[in-house]
Every structure is written in structure tokens, then in C-alpha cells.
Amino acid sequence: MLFRLPSRPVGVALVLLGLLGLGLTAHAAGPASAPAPAGGTATGAGLPPAVAFYRDDILADAALSPSGRYVAALVRTESRARNVLVVTDLGDPSRPRPVAAFSDLDVLSFRWVDDEWLVYNLYDSQLPLGEQRFNAGLFSVKRDGTGQRQLVRLTDDAPQTDTRTVPQGLPYLHRLLHVPAPGREGSAPEVVVGELRVNEFWEIDLVIPKRLNVATGAVRTLDALPPNALGWWFAADGEPRLASSTRDGRTRFWWRGAGDEAWRVLGDHPSDALPWQPAFVDAAGQLHVTVSEGPAGESRLRRFDLARGEPGEVVVSTPGFDFEGGPVHETAGGRTLGIRVETDAEQTVWFDPAMKAAQADVDARLPGRINRLTCRRCDDPATRTVLVRSWSDRDPGSFWVLRAVPGQPRPQWIRLGAVRSGIDPARMGAVDFQRIRARDGRDLPVWITTPHDFQPGQRRPAVVLVHGGPWVRGGWWRWSADAQFLASRGYVVIEPEFRGSAGYGMAHLRAGDREWGRAMQDDVTDATRWAATAGLIDPKRTCIAGASYGGYATLMGLIREPELYRCGIAWVAVTDPRLLFASTWRSDLTDEARRHLLPARIGDPRADAARLAEVAPIERADRIRAPLLLGFGENDRRVPLQHGTRLRDTLKAAGRDPEYVVYGGEGHGWLLVANRVDWAQRMERFLAEHLKR
């Protein structure tokens, strides 16, 4: 296939200048209260349209340059529905400059390398997920839009362009691993990329780090690497410090400190029973790890004692939650200023007094919200620049810049804009977090989203929304498209963090081992019944829904608790867990996962064959009596389409046709906005028919 590198369209600067009129508004003393609602208010008494929830973000990301003088943003142009990378000089914020804008591809993500250079990669938002025919590549560009260079190719073919010759770049089997903190003035602008070595099944066997000059394309391969390394952790300057490999169910870690010539083994353990897991290497080069401790096995952040070869003192503990988060570095100085922590909601534990005070000031001006601060020249309020991303459970969020102005006692507030348009926070649902008890006494976290006009005791119709994974965390205190869309239609949304979910301690995670369709399903049932007893939902008007594992749980809920759920909605659903063990080219699961992870978490396909058959929805489809809406992706490699066709045909033969849709070209989820909106509208019609009668 001959791939054509996307070309810059004519007139894009005018488009961007008009678009960015939505933001970059200066406020001398800052907002008096929370920022204006994203997208303004809804018009009339009608419901917000589905597209408001499922369109792509119009301001997906923003980041300050190392000096804080410039801000780069990932902006979506409404006219062409493409993501564009824009850079603004904060000394003249009225003139944003598009630096990477293409007529046929979107910028996926970006990073500053230094104050002059950025790197970015690409995807095609106009192709469904299963038809993305290239990797993300890697490109560099100067902040003024010049110096475009292809660093990593999108495909294995030589690129061409209509308007310019672009250097070849590295083969497409490379990816960005790390962006070092800027070096001294005049040093080469470099990033660390990894060369991916794959086996005959196209599974990654080895990742080789390389230093890559983004201005020239020159490459330096690092020497004396440990064998079979897949995972890498780097010091602030880009030097690799920790490496990991996973083979035959065991994980090995190697360490090489500053000044060390050789790598040494830090640990060699069963992959599914690691005594500690790497978290990060801080700005001082100190390794931090997480350790599961106590009866609940909640992970704590500890410094690793390299002399003793084991975890040392506790740095952060989050009772009731596993540690999730990472360090906040000052780019120029390399200092660790604080640590971001995720419990029910995100917060930052600041070590730096100046930033702690800045956080308090921002929180006072934007109350009732999560305000994430990133700073440059952090010590001195007279020169400091701070980027704020502010959001809540009802608001997808906005970006602001706080910039010191000479001669003024207060920083200037510059509003970059809202993350997405068309959302009125006043009409969004409130998100609550509860911990209840499952039938066996186990702690069971539950997220509840209630419609904006909900009153206690109303017993609204409800959707029990089961997250996928399943070995992930499902909920946070933030705006969520699925939950908010359903709440906007009048439904209470119940989201249980059933056993097997991550984020709440190792005991909760491992309690789900080999409990698909059993105790994991009981937790979903218990959360549903609790919500009914608490007066939150109408037990006679409740539907169960979910994607992937959540779709599996939907089917098992209808099979095991037919009296509890009036209907079910399942998309990209696992209908036969035994198919996950199939070793085919269509599956994106690795051989390591099939041989070691899945048998431990689901069951051994041979020794536990009878148990797996008992919890396979396809084997018990005769018990599904409730109305069912099913959706699948034509090119899904995680849950291939046969999961859907077999269940559809089985139900159809029994005279219980489900509503059924296959999205052409899509994979394990819907990438095209049109497909996301179509699915939401199908859910809306289906729920209205079966829950509002």
C-alpha cells in the first residue's frame, strides 16, 4: 500500500483563529466563581441531543512549554472535524498559531520537548476503529510551524507528500517511551523511543530504547540492555533506570543506577503475585513502587530501598483505595513538587509550599471542582505560569492559564476554553459514591448518578451499568458520557465496583478470581437490590447494561435474575468466555495472557471446562426472556463477531429475536461519532419502550 503523508490544507490559520475565539479570554483578577458552563445553556425544554454527549472533545488537551511562555493545545475544528495542534505565545494570546493541521488525519497527542520543539502522533477519526490501517507514527515540529519532520513512519511503506519531501524516519514499529526534561541551553532536543521486536504471532517480544534527536532524526541506540525487556522506567534526563520482562508467567526487574555500568536483578516473581510493582522514578532518580498491604491489600506508595533490595518507607497511603497517581515535576528544575493522588476524586499532595498556596487560591476561586495545576517557574509568584484543568461530576471541564503580569499583584487569568460544547452542567446529573456490603459481608463500592431534578424517594427507573475489563476500576468523580446521557433521559444509573475490579485493594481484586458469573455477578445483583431498598430506583423498572465484560454481566444478569431486570443492553459482549482462550490471528490477547493470566482469573480451559460452560451465556441462552439490545463491531479483535452471531442465532431459533446491530469496520468499541450517536439513540428508544411504560 502506498501511504500518502497528510498535507497541510490552505487557509487553516483563518479557521483556527475563528475557532479559538471561544477561548484565550484574559481576566485580570480571575473568575469570581466557577467558569462558565461548557457549551452554554441548553435551549428550550428539550433534552440535550445525543451528539452533545458523544461528539469528540473540542479542546482535548493543553500543555505549557518548559519556560511557561507558550501553551500548546489540541483543538478540534468543527468545519472539518479534525484535531489540530495549536501553539499560542501567552505574551500575545490573541494570535494562536496552527502548527500541525492536516486535511486527512488528526493529531492524536503531543508533548513539548523544549521551548522550541514539539512531537506529536496521528490517527484518522473518520475511519472506524477496526479499519485504522497504520500506527500512530511520530512527528516533530517547531512551535512556529516550521521544521516538520517524520521521526517514525506510519506504515512500513515509504511516505510521500504533495507539498514537500519528508525524511524517511524510523520504521513504524517504534513508539514514544519518554520525553526527558530539557537539558542545558544548546543541548540537543531528544526523546526516547522504543524499537518493538515482534514474534511470528506479531506479539511484542522486546522493546529497545533509543535516543532520537527531533531536529535532525539522528538516533543513538543504548548499549548493554537487559534481556527480553518490555517495560521501561526512566530518570528525568531520559536515562533508563528500571526494566522489566515477562516470560512464562514470571516477571523480572533489573535496575541500573546513575554511574552504574551493569544492570542488576531487583526481583524475579510470579507475574500474578508480585510483591511490589514499579510506580515511577522521581526527579532525584529514586525508584518508587506500590505495595499491597493490610487485610484489604490496598497498595501504598513506597520508596524502594536499593541497598536492601526491597520497598522502604511509605510515601503515600490512601485508605480504602489503591494508590493511583504520579509525581508532579517542575520541568526546568527537575524537582518533584508533589504527587497526584486518585481516591474517589483526584487531588494533589503538594510538597512545595508555593504550589500548595497556589492550589488553595485556585480552589477558592473555582469551588466545588477538581482543579489540576501544572506550573512553570513554580517558586516565584512574580514569574510563575500555571495551567489549570478544572472539572466536576457535572462538567467535562475547562482549561485556564494563570500568568504573572509585571506590576500587578494578582495573576492574569486566561481562559483557553471548554473541553466540549453543548453540555449545560445545570442539567447534568450528580455523582455520588457509596460503600455497601455484599451478601457475604465484603465491601462493595458503588457509584450512583442521579438526574439533575432527582428528589429522594422518587424511585426513578434505573439502568445498572456494569463496567468492562473486568480487572480495572470503573468509576471516578468526573463527568462520564454514558452515565450522564442516561441520567439526562431520567434514569438513575447504578455502577457497582464488583469484586474483581481494580483500585480498591488486592483482596477485592483477587476475590473475583474464577468468579465470572458467580460471586462477581452476585455483587451486581446486590448493588441493584440495595439501590431499590434505599429508595433510589424503581425495582420494577430496571434495566442492566454494559460493554465487553459489562455486556457479559448483562447477559448473566438476565439469565440468573430474570425477575430483577426488565431488559438488557449489551455491546461488544463476551457471550462465551471459552473463546477468549482461542489462539487465532484475529485475537489481540497475547499468548502470555492466554496461558497464565486468564486461567488464573477466569479458569483453566481444560481443568475448569465444566465450570466455564456453566457461566457461558451461550450455553444458557434459553433462560434469557427479557427484551435484549445487542451491538457488535465487525472487526473486533478482543471479542470477535462470532460472540454476537452465535447468540443472535440461538435466540432467534428460540423465537426471541434480540434487537441486533453490527457496526461495519468498528472494533472493540465505536470510534466514529456517527456510530456512537446511533448507538445512544438506539439505547434511548429501547429504554423508553421497556422502562417508561
N, C-alpha and C positions, 0 to 999 in steps of 0.2 A: 504494500500500500504506500502510495506517495503522500506524505503528510505535508500540508502547507502551513507554515508558521503564520499565525494571525497577523494581519496588518492593521496599522493604526488608521481609524476612519477619519475622514476630513471633517472639520468643524466640531470635534468633540469638546474643545475648550469652551465654546459657546454653550453647549449643552450642559456642561458641568457648572459653569458659572450660574446659569439659571437654576439648576437643581440645588446648588448649595446655598441659594438664597434662604433655604429653610433654616440654616444654622449660622454659625460664626457671627452671632449677635453679641456685642460687648455689653456688659453690665458693670459699671464702675465698682459698686459695692457688693455685687452678688444678688441672687434672688432673695426676696423677703421670705419665701416659703418654698415648698416643693416646686419643681419645674412644671411648666405647662403640660397637660396631658398629651401623651404621644398621639399625633394624628388629629388632635382636636376633638370636639364632641360629636356624638352620633346625631344624625338628623332625624327628626320626627320620632314617632313611637315605634318604628320598625326595628327589627333585630339587626345587629351588625352582620353584614354578609359573611359567608364562609371564607371568602378570599381575604378578608381582613386578618383572619387567624392563620391562614396557610400560605400567604404570599411570602416571598423571601424578604429578609430584613433590608431596609434601605440604607442603614448605617450599621454594617455588621461588625466593624472593629475600628479602633483608633489607637495610635501609639505615638508617644513623644520620641523625638530624636535624642541621642545621648546628651546633647547640650541643653535640650529643652526649648530650643529656638523654633523648631519645626514640629508639626504634627502631621502624620500620615493617616489616612482614613480609607476604609473600604466601603465605597458608596455604590448603590445600585441605581442606574439610570432608568427611570420609568419608561422613557421613549423606546429604548432597545432592550430592556430587561437584561442588562449585563452588568456585572460587578466591575468597577473601575477603581484603580488606585490613585488617590489624590494626595498631594502634599501642599501644605499651607505654611507660609512664613508667618509666625504669630506676631511679628512686628508689623505686618500688613495683612490682617486676616480676611480682608475683603476680596483677596485675589487667590483663590485656590488654584492649583495647577494639576491637571491630569498628567500622570507620568507613565501609566500603563493602562491603556484603554484599547480594546480590540472589538472588532465587529462580529467576530465569530466564536470567541471564547471569553470566559470570565476569570478574573483574578480570584483565586481561592483563598489565599492567605499571604501574609507578608511579614517581614521583620526588618528593622533597621540594623545595619552592620556598623556604620559610624554615621557622622553627621552628613556625609556626602552620598553614601551608597545604601540602597535597599535591595533585598532579594524577595522574590515572590514566586508562586506557582499558579497553575491554571487548571480549570475544568470547563465543561460545557453544560451550562444549566438548561440548555434546550434539548438535550438528549436524556432519555430515561436512564435510570441507574444501571440497568443491565446492558446498556449499549455504549457505555463510556469505553472508548476504544484506545485509550492511551493513559499513561501515567501522568502525574501532575507536573513532572519536569521541575526545573529550577531556572530562574532568570534573574539578572541583576539590572539595575538602572540607577542613574544619578537622580538626586532629588529635583533637578530641573528638567527631567525627562530625557536627557541625552545619555549616551553610552549604553544603550540597550545591548545586552549580551545573553545568549543562551548558554547556561552553565551545565545543565543536564537536559538531554533530549527528551521529548515527549514519547517518542516511539523509537524503534530500532532502525527506522529509515532516516536518510539524510533529509534535513529540513530545507524548505525553500520559502521564499517570500517574494511578494510582488514589488516591494519598495526598497529593499536593502539586502545586503549579504550579511548573514549572521554566522559567527564562528560555530563550528560543529557542536562543541560541548561534549561532556562525558556521556557514555552510553546511558540509556534510560533506566537501567537497573542501578540507580543511585538515588539516595534520598537525603534530605537535610537532617542532620543529627543535633547540631548545636551552633549557636551564634555566640562567639566569645565576646566578652566585654571589650570595648575599644582599647587598643594599645596606646602607646605614646604617640604624640603627633608625628606624622610622617611614616608610621608603620603601615604595612600592607593590610588592606581591608580583606580579611579572610573569614570564612565559615568552615565548619566541619561537616563533610558529607560522608555517607557510608555507602560503599560498594556492596551490593547484595549478590551473594553467590547462591544459586538455587540448585536443587537436585533434579532428578529426572521427573519428579512429580510437580515441579515448579513450587516447591516449598523452600523457604529461605533456610540455608544451612550455615551461613557465615555472613557477618557484616564487618567490613574492613574500613575503619575510619581514615579519612584523608583531609588534609588542609587544602582549601580551594580559594584562590585569590579571585574575588568577584570582579575586579577591574580588568585582569589580564586572562583569566581562565587557567593560570598556572596551578599545577597540582603537586602536593608533597604527600607521599604515602608514608604513614607512620611505620616504624620498624618494631621488631620483637613483640609481636602481638600474641596473646594467649590463644590456645586452640579453640576452634568452634564457637567463638564469641558471637552472641546475638544481641545482647543488651549492653549499652554503654552509658556511663555517667562521667561528666567532665567537670574539671575545675573552671573557674571564671575565665581563665585565659585560654580555654579550649584544649588544655592537655587532658588526655584520658586518664582517669584515676581508677575507675572500677569497671570491670567487665563481667558478664555472666554468660553461661551456656546451659542449655537444657537438652539432655540426651537420655533416652531410655528411662524416663521417669525420675531422673535426678538433676539437680541444678547445682552448678559450681560457680563460685565467685572468686575473682582474682583482684588484687589491689596492687597499684604501683604509685607510691607517694612521690612528692616533689624531691628530685635528686636521686631517686632510686633507679637502678639500671634494669632490674629484673622484676617481673610480676611474681607475686606470691599468693598462694591459695588462702582465702579467708574463710571459706566454708564449702562443704560438699554434702548436700542433704536431699532427702526425697522431695520432689517438686511440690507435692501436695501437703507437705508438713514442714515448711521452712520455719526455723526458729526465729528468724528475722528476715526482713525484706528491705532492700535499699530504698531510701526516700530521695535524697539529694546530696550533693557535695556543696557545702556553703562557700561563701566568698573567700573564707580563710583556708579552704582546702580540707575542711573537716567533714568526714563522712557522717551522715545521719541516716538512721534506719528506723523502721517501725517494728515493734514487738508486741505480740498479743499476750495480754496478761490478765490475771484475775479470773474469777468464776465465769464472767461473760466473755473473756478473751478479747476485750477491747484493745485495739492497737494504740500504743503510745509512741511518741517520737522520742528517740534516744540518740545521743552522740555515741558513735562507735569507738570503743577503746582499742586502738590498733596495737598497743603494746600487749594487751591481754588477749586480743583476738576475739572480743565479744562485746555486745552492747554495753554502754556505760550509763551515765546519768540521764534521767528523764528531763526532756526539754519542754514538751507539751503533752498534757493529758486532757482528754475530752470525755469525761464520764458519760456513759450512755451511747457513745458514738466511737467508731474507729477514727483515728487521726486521718484527716484528708486535708491536703493543702501543700504549701511550699514556701520557700523564702521570698522575701521582697528585697531585691538588691538595689543599691544605688549604682547606676550604670557606670558613671565616671570613676567613682572611687572604689567600686567593688565591695563595699561594706554590706553586711546583712543588716537591714534596718528593722525587719520584723518578719513575722510568719503569718501567712493567711491560713485560716482555720475554718473548716466547714463542719458545723454541727447540724442543727435544724436549719440554720441560715449561715451565710458567710460572715466572718468578722476578721479583723486583722489585729494580731497581738504585736504592738509596736515596741521595739527595744529603744528606739530613738526618741528622746523627749520632744524634739521639734515636730516630728511627724505625729506623735501622739496628740500633741496640741492641735495640729492641723486637722486631724481626724475629728476631734471634738468640735472644732469650729464648723467643719462641713456638715457634720451630723446635726448640729443645731440649726443650720440654715436649710437642710433638706431632711426634716424629721420623718420618722416612720418608714425609712427606706434603708436599703443596703447601699453604702457608698464606698466603692473600692477606689483607693487612692494609689497613684503611681507618680513618683516625683523625680525631678532632675534638679541638681544643685540644692539638695534637700536641707542642708544645715541652716542656710541663711534665708529668713523670710523676705529679705530685701532683693534677693535674686532668684528665689525658688519658683519653679513652674510645676504645677500639679495637674495631672489628668484625673478626672473623676468619672467613673461609670456608676450611675445611680439607678436603682431599680427597686421594685417591690413585688408583692404577690399579684397585684392588680395591674402593674405597669411593666411592659417589657424593658423600659429604661431609656435613658438619655446620656449623652456624653457632654461634659463640660471641661474647660481648661481654666485653671486659676493661675494668673500670671502677675508677678510683681511688676509694678509700674513705678519708676523713679519719682520721688516726691509725693507719692500717695501712700497713706497709712494702711489702706486695705488693698488686697489684690483685685485685679480686674477679672471678672467672670466672663468667659466667652462660651456661649452655647454652641456646640458643634451640631447638635440636632438629636432627634429621636431615633431609636433603634428601628422602629417600624411605624408605618402610618395606619390610620383607620381604627385605632384602638382607643376607646374612651375609658380610662381607669374607673370612672364613677359607675360604669355599667359592667365592670368585671367582678368576678366572684372573690370572696375572701378565702384564704387558705389557712387551715388550722392543722395542728399536729397533735396527736394523742398517742398515749401508750396504754393499751388494754391488755387483758390476759386471754391467751388462747385456752382451749379446753383442758390442756394438760398443765396449765399454770405458766407456760412460757410467755415472756414479754413479747408483745406484738405491736410494733409501731404502725400507725395508720395515719394517712393524710386525707383530709376532708376539704373539698372545695364546694362552697355553697353559693347559690345565685345571689346577685347583688341586693335583691329585695327579699331575701330569705328571713323569715321570722321563726324563732324557736317554737317547736311543737307543731309546725305546719305539716310534717310528714310528706315531703315532696316525692315525686317519682325520682328514681335513682338509677345511676349507672355505676356498677362496681368495675373499676378499670384496673386490670391486672398488668403489671409491668413485664417486659420481656427480659431476656438474659439467659437464665434467671439469676445468675450469680453476680448481680450488680445491684446498686442502690436505685430505687425507683423515683423517689421524690425529694424535693428541696423547697424551701420557702422562696419561690420565684414564680414568675408568670410562665404558664405552660399552655401551649396551643390546644392540645386535646382536652384537657380538663376545663379550660376556660371556654372553649367552644361549647362543650356540653352544658356547662353551667349557664351560659348565655341563653340556652334554649330551655332553661327552667329546671334542669336536673341537678340534684345533689350528686357529687362524684366522690366515691369512696375508693381510696387507693391503698391497699394493705401491703406492708413490707413483710410478706410471709417468710417463714424460715427458709433458708437458702438464699435470702437476699444479703448482699454485702453492705457494710457500713455501720453495722450495729453490734459488732463483736464476732469473733471466730466461732463462739458457741452457737450463735444464731445462724451463721452461715452453714456450719457443718451439720446442724440439726436437719438440714434439708437433704443430706446425702441419702440417695436411693429412696427418696420420699415423693418423687413425682406422682401425682395422682392420689397421694395418701395424705400424710400429715401436712405437706405443703398446701394441698387443696383444702384440708380442714381449716387452715388459717384463713383462707379466703372466705370460707363459709362462716367462720366465727366472727370475722370483721363485718360481714353483711348482717348477721343477726344482732351483733352489738349495735350497729347503726340504727336498726329498727327498734331495738329496746330503748335506745337513747332518744327516740323520737325525732331522729334526723330524716328518716326515709319512710316511705310507704312500703311495707313488706310485700304488698300485693301488686306493686308496680315497680319492679326492679329488674333490670337487665344486666347481664355480665358481658364484659368486652375486653379485648386485648389483642396485642400483636405478638408474633413469634411464640415464646413460652406463654405469654399472656393469652394468645389465641388457643394454645393447648389447654390452659387452665379454664378458658371459657367453655370449651367442649366438655371437659371433665366436670365442670360445674353443672352443665345441663344434664350430664349422664348421672352424676351422683346425687344431685339435689334438685330433681325436676320440679318440686313444689316451691322452690325458693326463687327461681328466676323465670320471669315471663318470656324472656327472649335472650338471644345471644348474638354477639358480633365478634367475628374472629378474622384477623387478616395476617397473612404470611404465617399461618398457624402450623405448628408441629402436630400432625394427625397420627403419626406413628413414630415414637422415639427410636425404634429399632433402625429406622432408615438413617439416623444420624451416624451410625457406625459404618455405613456403606462407604467403601473406598473407591470413589469414582472421580473422573476428571472434573465433573460438574460441582463437586463439593469444595467449599473453601475452608473446611475444617482440616487441620494438619493431621498427619499420621500420629504425631506425638499426642495430640488431644484425643484421637480415637482410641489409642492403645492404653492411655494412662488416666487422663482427666475424666472422660465420660464414664468409663467403668466405675470409677470411684464415686462420681456424683450422681449417676443415673442407675447404673447396674451393669454387671458383666453380661454381654450379649449371649454368652453360652451358659454360664453357671446360673444366671438370673433370667433365663429365657421365659420361664412361666410367669414370673413377676412382671416382666416388661410387657408381656402380652396382656396381662390384667389391666394395665394402665395405658394401653394404646387405644385412643378414641376410635380408630378404625375398626377395632375388634368389638366395640360396644356401641356402635352407631345406632343399633336398633333401639337403644334407650333414649335417643335424642328425639323428643317430641315437640319441643318449643320451636317457634319460628327462629330461623338462623340466617344471618347475612355473612357471606364468606367472600374474601378478597385475596388474590394471589398475584405475584409478579411472574411474568412469563420467563424471565431469565434469572430467577432466584437461585443462588448457589449455596445458600445456607439451608433453606427449606425448599427443595426443588418442587416444581409444579405438580409432580405426582402426588404429593401430600394432599393437594386440593382436589385433583381429578378423581382420585380413588374415593375420597369421602363424598364428593358430589355424586358420583355414580352409585355408591352404596345407598345413600339417602334417596336418590331418585328411584332406584329399583324398589325401595320400600314404600314408595308413594309419598315421600315427604321432601319434595324438591326444596333445597335452600335457595335463597337469593344468592347469585353467584356472579362474580366479575373477575376477569383476568386483565391486568394492565399490560399491554404489549410493551416489551422491552424493559420493563421495570425489574428490579431485583428484590432484595430483602427490605422492602420499603419503597415509598414513592418519592422520586426526585423531582418530577415535573410538577409545577404548581397546579396545572390543569387537572392532573390526576389526584393530587391532594384535595383539591376543592371538590372534585367529583365524588371522591370517597366520603368526605364530610357531609355532602348533601345527601348521599345515599343513607348514611347513618341517621341524619336528621329525619328523613322521611320514614325510615324503618322504625325509629324510636317513637315518633309521633303516632304511627299506626298502632303500635303494640303497648305503649305505656300511657298514652293520654286518652284512652277510651274509658 
